[in-house]
Amino acid sequence: MMTVIFYPLASLDLAEAREYLDSRDSSGLADGFDAELRSIFSKATRNPKHFHPVPEDARIRRANFNRFSYNMLYAHIEAEDVIFILTIRHNHSHPSFGMDRTWE
């Protein structure tokens, strides 16, 4: 079974996204966000090449959320059977945000 590991700051990115969604609406937006994130994790672990590589670095893939204006950048480390989450970011973040985070 493939393992999912978060870059330390990616956990903070996720917490900030959830906090923002919780502050915007109390009807469970953050729960919907979590459900979509689990779906992305599931797709990425079943087929790490499911999502498109980013143009700046083909080793990094970008998974767009369908319902939310967020995306997740990750790398698949084949030798260790790991999906390494680099960032979860808003679509309006600078395109280079999270790209300097390394898994090596």
C-alpha positions in Angstrom: 0.0 0.0 0.0 1.3 3.4 -1.0 2.1 5.8 1.8 1.1 9.5 1.8 3.6 11.9 3.5 3.2 15.6 4.0 6.0 18.1 3.7 6.0 19.8 7.1 4.7 23.1 5.7 2.0 21.3 3.7 0.3 20.3 6.9 0.2 24.0 7.8 -1.2 24.8 4.3 -4.0 22.3 4.8 -4.8 23.7 8.3 -4.9 27.3 6.9 -7.2 26.2 4.1 -9.6 24.5 6.5 -9.5 27.4 8.9 -10.4 29.8 6.1 -13.3 27.6 4.9 -14.6 27.2 8.5 -14.6 31.0 8.9 -16.5 31.5 5.6 -19.3 29.1 6.3 -20.5 27.0 9.2 -22.4 24.5 7.0 -19.6 22.0 6.5 -17.5 23.5 3.7 -14.4 22.3 5.4 -15.9 18.8 5.6 -16.6 18.9 1.9 -13.0 20.0 1.3 -11.7 17.1 3.4 -13.9 14.7 1.4 -12.5 16.0 -1.9 -8.9 15.8 -0.6 -9.5 12.2 0.4 -10.7 11.5 -3.2 -7.6 13.1 -4.6 -5.4 11.0 -2.2 -7.2 7.9 -3.4 -6.7 8.7 -7.1 -3.1 9.6 -6.6 -2.3 6.5 -4.6 -4.1 4.2 -7.0 -2.3 5.8 -10.0 0.4 8.4 -9.2 0.4 9.6 -12.8 -3.3 10.3 -12.8 -2.8 14.1 -12.5 -0.8 16.2 -14.9 2.8 17.2 -14.3 3.6 20.8 -13.7 5.5 22.5 -16.6 8.3 23.7 -14.3 9.2 20.3 -13.0 7.8 17.1 -14.5 8.5 15.2 -11.3 5.8 17.2 -9.6 2.1 16.7 -10.3 -0.8 19.1 -9.8 -4.2 17.8 -8.6 -7.0 20.4 -8.9 -10.0 20.3 -6.6 -13.3 20.2 -8.4 -15.5 22.1 -6.0 -12.9 24.4 -4.4 -10.4 26.9 -5.8 -7.4 24.8 -4.5 -4.9 22.4 -5.8 -2.4 20.0 -4.4 1.2 19.5 -5.6 2.8 16.2 -5.0 5.7 14.0 -6.0 5.6 10.2 -6.4 8.7 8.6 -5.0 8.6 5.2 -6.8 11.5 3.6 -5.0 9.7 4.0 -1.7 6.1 3.8 -2.9 5.3 7.2 -1.4 3.2 10.1 -2.4 4.9 13.2 -1.0 2.6 16.2 -0.6 4.4 19.4 -1.2 1.6 21.9 -0.7 -2.1 22.5 -0.8 -2.6 25.9 -2.2 -5.3 28.3 -3.4 -5.5 28.6 -7.1 -4.6 32.3 -6.9 -1.4 31.6 -5.1 1.8 32.5 -6.9 2.6 29.6 -9.4 5.9 29.0 -7.7 4.4 28.6 -4.2 5.5 25.3 -2.8 7.7 24.4 -5.8 10.9 24.9 -3.8 9.9 22.2 -1.3 11.9 19.1 -1.8 11.5 15.5 -0.9 15.1 14.4 -1.6 
